[in-house]
Amino acid sequence: MKIHIASDHAGFAYKTLIISHLHLSGHEVVDHGPFEYEALDDYPVFCLRAAEAVGAEAGSLGIVLGGSGNGEQISANKVAGVRAALAWKPEIAKLARQHNNANVLSIGERMHSEKEALEIVDAFLATDYSNEERHTRRIDMISEYEESKKLPPL
């Protein structure tokens, strides 16, 4: 599977760890930066690029990392076609895929041990979208709003 990944300085160490883990698992990984640690870098620079790549490439997934994962998730969700989920345990990562067809995972490096972060990544990547009608209907509402800016009917 092709996975686009990005972070900021606060997620840089886990980004490196996760890239190695993904390569060992046979995934193709595209690193959108940063490529060296810079304490004052800005997460949108990198996370928007990873999210744009996911939005442009059907079937690919993304991972964005930061200190908490919040800003990275917010940035990724500004890209059309991206559904980024902040996961804090494997169950949340699974549900994001099953119910929301999330295509970008956000993780906060300061919130998890290395082991926990890898478990969250593995759960996200191992889970498929359920294709249940109710979930598809809801995702379609979000996508339609994203395009038209018109609220769904009550």
Beta strands, then each sheet from edge to edge (+ up, - down):
strand 1: 2-7
strand 2: 28-31
strand 3: 61-66
strand 4: 84-86
strand 5: 104-108
sheet 1: 2+ 1+ 3+ 5+ 4+
end
